[in-house]
Structures are given as C-alpha cells and as structure tokens.
Amino acid sequence: MAEESFNADEMTPPEWLNVQFIGQVLSDHEKDSNLKVTNLSFTPASAKGDHYASIMFRATVEYTTQNGNCTKSLIIKTMPVEEGVKKDMFKDSPLFTTEIGMYSKVLPEWERILRTVKDPSKLYVNCIYHSLQPHQIIIFDDLVEMGYAVVRDRFLTQEEICSAYAKLAKIHAISMKFIHEQPEYLREFKNGLCDMPGLIDSPIISGGMAPFTELLGRIPELNKYQPYFEKISLHFKDRLRATMHEYRNHPQPGYNVLCHADYHSRNMMFKHNRETGCLEDCMLLDYQGCNVAPMAVDLMYSIYMLMGPAQRRDELETLLNYYLSVLQETLKKIGYQGSMPTPQGFWAEMKRHRYYEFLLLSTFLPISNGLRVHKLDLADMLHNEEARMKLYQLEDFVEETKSVLARFEKSGYFEDL
C-alpha cells in the first residue's frame, strides 16, 4: 500500500512507544521477567478512512524468552500526539474508557453466556494490555496474522453482511437480557454520539442538512420532498439528542440495547478460507462508542455505512429481517424473560426514530459514498466545506437519494413531522 494511503499521524509512533514499553507489556502478559525485545518496528495499522478518533500502529516484535526466540505482531491503538482537529475533538472524550470497559468487562461476559448455550461465536479479539494513564492505549493481537482482513476494494456480499449482523444481534440480545435483569451492569455505557465534545455542532453533524435541502430544490423529481426537510432541519439535532439520550433520560417502551454506535464496514474484519474463498468468520472491531440506546441507532447506521447501493435498494428488508431472526433466536436461547421483539414492533421502532435516518441520508451517506465509491479523503470531506459541497453534485448520490426518499415516503416517514 502506498504511503499516501495511510493517515499522516500514523507514519511515526510517539517516542514513549519504544522497546522498553513493549518489552514490559509482553513480559507482564507472558509472565516472563526474563523476556527481552531484540527488535521492534512499526507500520501504520490502517488505511485512510478506516477510522477517525484514534491512531493505530502495527508493531512487529522480535524477542527472547526462557523458551527461545519469538516473533509477534501487535495492533496498538492510542491518541494522536500532535495538535490538530482530531486531537482537539476527541482529547476529552470517553472513547478509551468505553472501549477498555467493553474488552475487559462486557465482551468476555457476553462470550461466557454464549458458551453456556453452546454458541461458539467469538465477539472480540484478544486484548493484551490497556491503560488510561499516562497514555491512553490499548494493545491487541493482530487479526491479520490469523487470516482476517478488512474489505476495502468492494462492497460486502450478502453473506458477509449477514455474518456481521449475526454478531451484532448476539451482542444486542445479551444486552437486552442485562437491561431487563441487571440494568446497573451497563450503566457506565452512556456516552454516545451526542456526548462527544463539540461533535453535535461540528460539520460531521451540522454540515449536511443545508446542501441536501438545496439538492432537493435543484432536482425536479425531488422538489416535493424539500418542504419536509426544511421542517426537519429546524429540529433534527434536538431530535437526534432525544433519540441518543432516550434510555437515559426518558425511557420509552421499545427495544433498547448496548449499541456498537459505529457499525460500519471498516470496523469489522472477515476471514475467508485461503483455498476455497468461503467465508469463515467476521470479527467486529472498535467498541469505542458503545452505549445503551435504541437498537434502531445501530441498524439505521448500518443501512448507510455497511450496505452497498444495491443492497439498500433491493435487500434492505431481507438483511434486517435476518438480524431480527438471530436476535429472537438468541434471546430464546439465553432465557430472556422480557417482551420478545416482533417484526411489527421492530419496524415501528425504525419509523419512530426516523429523524436519525434523516441525518444519515443527508449527511453521512454523501461522505460514505465519497469514501467508498470515489475514494475521496475523509478529513477533507469533514473539514473542507468546498469538498463537502461537491458530494451533493455526484450523480450516484442523487440517484440513491431518489430511491431512499421513495422508501421513506412509502414507510410513512413524512407523516406527522
């Protein structure tokens, strides 16, 4: 991969990430006080657009132990060192605290519960070290070494999406059991999209509604939707906050779960058989934004950030109904005693939280399309207004907008705004 395909802040690791630090981490992990690192090298662990809220390195470590010479590949996630937009936006956020809680507390317990019902699903990669002081850092085993890869050069297949939905459904199902029986267990997972400092008023959230509404006025076929979005634009951020904070502030009858909250195609890796090409597993990544919220938050996000255009057009109901079937099956297996989700209730929930989907169409889909189809730079799209405006001129986005708005209209999304 060419150097320009990497994030600039991942080309050089911070000075403290050195032989002594890695040596101590491995010595503690392997319980070998004689362990000695003999060689250490770093490369970026992700490509541009894979993530935004942290920086990641792949460390290749050669070391000696009481059992001989070893080589290990590690994935290291930490915060940017240099001042900049990314560091300023996320420096006071709870992202690392949340992710450490997921890897050290929640996911191991969720897997234990699955094992009791003879479900072998693996929900997370092994985390060998984490700390918040003096540096925010998490170190994982390298999934690439185990045959997993991020899908970059194409949209996911239906089989791959179903595999990812199955993992999400199992995480959601167990969280529903805990919310019903032990709600205090997940009380710390309360920081969602609207709780990131400054994010709600940043271009990531605020920058799309105006150009999208202008687009509707520019395309005759879409003119009829412009008055709806002029009305939506007046209150969409308040409605977004209400959705994200509903469980915490005003619990409603509905389907609340521990959401992943950034459930997109580059936050998962897939393992295919090297000989046959058959899909063997999907591993979800990046649990930094997990919080208890309506399940519609994850599922609506996945429509725009996980599915491709053809799937949004032709397979949306099939894929989401598959998620629901795994959710229901898992709830039954683990002995959930609450009200069982139904197809009617599920789609009613999606409609109830439609303001979030209005945001995703107007603001997230243009960026996702620019990133995944046109290979544009994520930071440029987020922080360069001129670059962002061009996203609304792209013909494929205009055609997608026609399709999605027709679905909204058919589903009654514009009723009683």
Order of alpha helices (4+ residues) and beta strands (2+ residues): alpha-beta-beta-beta-alpha-alpha-alpha-beta-beta-beta-alpha-alpha-alpha-alpha-alpha-beta-beta-beta-beta-alpha-alpha-alpha-alpha-alpha-alpha-alpha-alpha-alpha
